[in-house]
Amino acid sequence: MFRKILIVTFREPNALNLEKEGYGCVLASLGLMSGEVPYTVFNAKKSYIKNNKDIIEKFTKAINESLDFVHNSSDKDIALAIKDEFPDTNFDDLVKAVKRYKDADSWWNSSYISENAYNNLLDLMEYNDALDKRVDFDLIVDNSFNE
């Protein structure tokens, strides 16, 4: 007998909560299956970047320092640092969620976006009918603050 199943994607700690409540199970990490994708990005107008280079540099430095922190810290230390952002998640579950992200290699080493990763994102968007037209990498990505 076959059962109909629904496959959906959830971010942590929501996936962990569904498992604990018996409503589902994590089958795989979408990130591991899709390759490197710039999931979180930041944008600003060219005029803002031109007139506020010091702010952009400090912001980029802070992001890169945060990435360095997650790569060089324990799951527990990361959970301690972010626990206020997840007030409805108990601490042990937050540690487990952080471990899942680390095991899936979800955090990049820096905020630098490669052209390959950018194209992976566009491929996913096209596959899911969420993109009408591709925009050239050089027109939309500015890695100059990562140098």
C-alpha positions as CSV (number, residue, x, y, z in Angstrom):
1,M,0.0,0.0,0.0
2,F,1.4,3.4,-1.0
3,R,0.7,6.6,0.9
4,K,0.7,10.0,-0.5
5,I,3.4,12.2,0.9
6,L,4.1,15.9,0.8
7,I,7.6,17.1,0.5
8,V,8.3,20.7,1.6
9,T,11.3,22.7,2.7
10,F,11.7,24.2,6.1
11,R,14.4,26.2,7.7
12,E,15.7,25.4,11.2
13,P,14.5,25.3,13.9
14,N,11.1,24.7,12.2
15,A,12.1,21.4,10.6
16,L,13.3,20.1,14.0
17,N,10.0,21.2,15.6
18,L,8.0,19.3,13.1
19,E,10.1,16.2,13.7
20,K,9.7,16.5,17.5
21,E,5.9,16.8,17.1
22,G,5.8,13.7,14.9
23,Y,4.6,15.5,11.7
24,G,7.5,14.7,9.5
25,C,11.2,14.0,9.1
26,V,14.2,15.7,7.5
27,L,15.2,13.7,4.4
28,A,18.0,15.8,3.2
29,S,19.6,19.2,3.2
30,L,18.5,21.2,0.2
31,G,21.7,23.1,0.4
32,L,23.8,20.0,0.1
33,M,21.8,18.8,-2.9
34,S,21.7,22.2,-4.8
35,G,25.3,23.2,-4.4
36,E,26.6,26.6,-3.3
37,V,23.8,29.2,-3.5
38,P,23.8,32.8,-2.2
39,Y,20.7,32.3,-0.1
40,T,21.0,35.5,1.9
41,V,22.2,38.6,0.1
42,F,22.2,42.4,0.8
43,N,21.6,45.1,-1.7
44,A,22.0,48.8,-2.0
45,K,21.7,51.4,-4.7
46,K,24.9,52.2,-6.6
47,S,24.6,55.8,-5.4
48,Y,24.4,54.7,-1.8
49,I,27.4,52.5,-2.2
50,K,29.4,55.3,-3.9
51,N,28.5,57.8,-1.2
52,N,28.8,55.5,1.8
53,K,31.8,53.2,1.2
54,D,32.9,53.3,4.8
55,I,29.5,51.9,5.9
56,I,29.5,49.2,3.3
57,E,33.1,48.3,4.3
58,K,32.2,48.0,8.0
59,F,29.0,46.1,7.2
60,T,30.9,43.6,5.0
61,K,33.6,43.3,7.6
62,A,31.0,42.5,10.3
63,I,29.3,39.8,8.1
64,N,32.7,38.2,7.4
65,E,33.6,38.3,11.1
66,S,30.3,36.6,11.9
67,L,31.0,33.9,9.3
68,D,34.4,33.4,10.9
69,F,32.8,33.1,14.3
70,V,30.4,30.3,13.2
71,H,33.3,28.4,11.5
72,N,35.5,28.7,14.6
73,S,32.9,28.2,17.4
74,S,31.1,25.3,19.0
75,D,27.4,24.7,18.3
76,K,26.7,25.7,21.9
77,D,28.6,29.0,21.6
78,I,26.8,29.9,18.4
79,A,23.4,29.0,19.9
80,L,24.3,31.2,22.9
81,A,25.0,34.1,20.5
82,I,21.7,33.8,18.6
83,K,19.3,32.6,21.3
84,D,17.6,35.9,21.7
85,E,16.5,35.8,18.0
86,F,14.7,32.5,18.7
87,P,12.7,33.1,21.9
88,D,10.3,30.3,21.2
89,T,13.0,27.6,20.8
90,N,14.5,25.8,23.7
91,F,18.2,26.0,24.0
92,D,19.0,22.3,23.3
93,D,16.9,22.4,20.1
94,L,18.7,25.6,19.0
95,V,22.0,23.8,19.5
96,K,20.7,20.9,17.4
97,A,19.6,23.3,14.7
98,V,23.0,25.0,14.6
99,K,24.6,21.5,14.3
100,R,22.4,20.7,11.3
101,Y,23.4,23.9,9.6
102,K,27.1,23.2,10.3
103,D,26.8,19.6,9.2
104,A,25.2,20.8,5.9
105,D,28.0,23.4,5.5
106,S,25.4,26.1,5.3
107,W,27.6,29.0,6.2
108,W,30.0,30.3,3.7
109,N,33.6,31.3,4.5
110,S,33.1,34.9,3.5
111,S,30.5,37.1,1.9
112,Y,32.2,36.8,-1.5
113,I,29.7,35.5,-4.1
114,S,31.2,33.5,-7.0
115,E,29.7,33.5,-10.5
116,N,29.1,29.8,-10.2
117,A,27.1,30.2,-7.0
118,Y,25.1,33.1,-8.5
119,N,24.3,30.9,-11.6
120,N,23.2,28.1,-9.3
121,L,20.7,30.5,-7.7
122,L,19.4,31.5,-11.1
123,D,19.1,27.9,-12.2
124,L,17.0,27.1,-9.1
125,M,14.8,30.2,-9.7
126,E,14.3,29.2,-13.4
127,Y,13.5,25.6,-12.4
128,N,10.8,26.8,-10.1
129,D,9.4,29.3,-12.6
130,A,10.4,32.2,-10.3
131,L,12.6,34.0,-12.9
132,D,11.6,35.5,-16.2
133,K,15.0,36.9,-17.3
134,R,18.6,36.4,-16.1
135,V,20.6,39.4,-15.0
136,D,24.3,39.4,-15.8
137,F,26.5,38.6,-12.8
138,D,28.7,41.7,-13.3
139,L,25.7,44.0,-13.3
140,I,24.3,42.8,-9.9
141,V,27.2,41.4,-7.8
142,D,29.8,43.7,-6.3
143,N,32.6,41.7,-4.6
144,S,34.9,44.7,-4.3
145,F,34.4,45.1,-0.6
146,N,35.6,41.5,0.0
147,E,39.0,42.2,-1.5
